[in-house]
Amino acid sequence: MSAASDVLVPSVRPMNHEDLEAVARIEQQSYDYPWSTGIFRDCLLAGYLCLVIEQAGELRGYGILSVAAGEAHVLNVCVAPAFRRRGSGLGLLQHLITEARKARVKRMFLEVRPSNLAAINMYKGIGFATIGRRRDYYRAADNRREDALVLALTL
């Protein structure tokens, strides 16, 4: 078997404070209005489930899940632009779902921009369904706002 990074299987592990700079860099590459490093630090300190996916020692993405009162909320799932469409986002999401099941979560929720068709297709492909819309939820260009679709998955 070759030692090339494309052959090595990506691994998912808990995020730690040493990952914050790389996570924030991926966030900044991915969004016009990114979370700050402080927000990621706060997620770790709050005890949210924070995971990273890496391959050949390189961080490729992350996922953050809040669990409370029998429900879970996917706060963020993101893969670095250079590594998208290779299954990393789906792998992270599946890990989040597995951990939610272990926590006896009955239902998972998330918000997604209607313009993010790749994410919507991934979420719906594993069983999430649209249950609502949050008006003007996200910041958008030219001081405008974009709605969020609210999706849910019953576990």
C-alpha positions, -999 to 999 in steps of 0.1 A, spaced: 0 0 0 13 34 -9 19 60 18 5 88 -4 -20 111 14 -48 102 -10 -45 65 0 -45 71 38 -80 70 53 -91 102 70 -96 100 107 -120 119 130 -109 129 165 -119 154 192 -109 190 185 -84 205 209 -71 240 216 -40 233 194 -64 229 164 -80 263 168 -57 282 144 -62 256 116 -99 254 122 -103 292 120 -82 293 88 -106 267 72 -136 288 84 -121 320 69 -115 302 36 -151 289 35 -174 317 46 -178 354 38 -188 359 75 -167 334 94 -168 325 131 -139 339 151 -112 318 168 -129 329 200 -162 313 191 -145 280 184 -127 283 218 -160 290 235 -175 259 219 -147 238 234 -150 255 268 -188 250 267 -183 213 263 -199 210 229 -189 180 208 -162 194 186 -146 171 161 -119 175 134 -112 153 104 -76 149 93 -56 130 68 -19 126 66 -16 150 96 -35 178 78 -67 191 92 -94 190 65 -126 200 83 -145 202 115 -180 197 130 -196 211 162 -227 197 179 -246 210 209 -266 184 229 -292 192 255 -326 179 267 -328 150 243 -320 172 212 -289 180 193 -281 211 172 -255 209 145 -238 243 149 -211 240 122 -198 214 97 -171 226 73 -145 211 50 -116 231 36 -123 240 0 -94 220 -14 -109 188 1 -146 191 -6 -166 165 -25 -145 136 -11 -168 125 16 -152 144 45 -183 164 53 -205 133 52 -180 115 74 -181 143 100 -219 144 100 -221 106 104 -198 109 134 -220 136 149 -251 115 144 -234 85 160 -224 106 191 -259 120 193 -274 85 193 -250 76 221 -263 106 241 -299 93 235 -308 122 214 -342 119 198 -339 147 172 -312 167 155 -316 201 140 -295 224 118 -297 256 98 -284 259 63 -284 287 37 -309 279 8 -281 289 -15 -258 261 -2 -272 233 -24 -243 209 -19 -249 210 19 -286 207 15 -282 177 -8 -258 160 17 -282 166 47 -313 154 28 -293 124 14 -290 110 50 -325 118 60 -327 154 72 -360 171 62 -369 207 60 -392 217 88 -391 255 86 -374 287 76 -357 314 97 -361 347 80 -330 369 77 -309 345 97 -276 349 79 -256 380 69 -253 384 32 -236 408 7 -245 444 5 -259 446 40 -286 422 31 -297 390 50 -303 355 38 -329 331 52 -320 298 68 -337 265 61 -343 246 93 -337 208 89 -344 180 113 -335 144 116 -353 120 139 -330 94 154 
